[in-house]
Amino acid sequence: MSMVVTEPCFGCKHTDCVVVCPADCFYEGESMLFIHPDECIDCGACVPECPPQAIFYEDDVPEPWRDYIALNREMAPLCPNITEKKAPLQ
């Protein structure tokens, strides 16, 4: 199980979460962030740091956003790693 970035991050891309991640498992897409599920240690440190409340434990992802589990798995390896805070998109 890993953490999953979901719909509320799309078009927002706050990066408060990346600076608290001890595993450096966040990756930056054009419109949102992704968590690499093979690197995530399930610590949950990122959850309270996410202003739009877009991060969930894999088993707790709301039904309408379940496709984001596969999207994180697919996109994280294709995007650059991000470990420092940047200005959000909005």
N, C-alpha and C positions, 0 to 999 in steps of 0.2 A: 504494500500500500504506500502511496505517496500523497503529497499535497498536489492540488490541481488549481490552476488559474482558470477562471470561468468568465462568462459574458460581461459582468460589470467592469472588467479591465479593458474591454475592447474600446478603443478610442480615448482612453483615459491614461493608462500606462504610468501610474504613480510608481515610484521606485523605492519607497520607504522600506518595502519588504526585502529588497536585495541586500541592504546593508546589515541586516540582522541575521542573514542566513549563514550558519556555520559551515554549510556544505558547498556554498557557491554554485547552487544548482539552478539559478535563474538564467533565462535566455531571452534576448530582446528581439521580438518580431517588429514588423513595421507599425502595427496598430495595437499590439498588446504584448505582455510578457508571457513566458511559458516556464514551467518547471520540468526539468528532466527527471522522469520517474526512477531511473536507475541510479541517480545521484542523490536524490532527496532522502534524508534520514528520518523523515516524519516527526521532526521535533515540534512543529507547530509554531515556531518563533515568528514566522511571517504573518500568521493570521491576524493578530491584533494590530499589526503595523500597516495593514491594507485599508486605506481610506474608503474605497468603494465596496469593501467586504466581498472581494471576488475570489478569495482563496478558501478552499475546503479540503478536508481529508477526503481521499478518493471515495471511501464508502459513504460519505455524507454529502456528496455533490447532489444538489436538487435535480429532480427528474428532468426538467426542461433543459438542463445544462449538461447532461450525462455525456453528450458527444465531445465535450471539452476534455474528457479523460484521454480519448484517442488523439485529439488534436494536440494536446501537450506532448504526448509520446511521439507523435509524428514531427512536430515543428521544432521542438527543443534541439534536436541534433543538427538542424539546418540553420539555426540562428546563432549569432555571436553571444558568448557568455557576458553577463553584466553583473558587476559587483559593487558599483558605485552609484550613488544617487544622481539622478538627472531631473530636469524640469519635466513635469507631466505634460501630456498632449493638451489637456484641458484644465 
